[in-house]
Amino acid sequence: VERTKMEIAVMKQLKHPNIIQIYEVIETANHVNIVMEFADGGSLLDIVEKKKKLTEEEARALYWGIVRGLEYAH
């Protein structure tokens, strides 16, 4: 539980276009509800499954988005 709370606290501080934003956390006795930014295109897995095959340009754009997000987070 403490690790989850710590991760949520860190994620709430991250402000980057390549990282999904956490807006609010609502805790009840039995649940933790996280209100997050809506990802219009779906998850990375959704995109890859829908497209079946990415062009090199599409793959490169996704790759660099991931790299930029990770670089910012670290």
CORDA-V198642 format. One record per helix or strand of 3 or more residues. SS is the DSSP state (~ for helix, > for strand). FROM is the first residue (numbers start at 1). LEN is the number of residues. If there is no record, write none. Layout:
SS/FROM/LEN, SS/FROM/LEN
This chain:
~/2/12, >/22/6, >/32/5, ~/44/8, ~/56/18
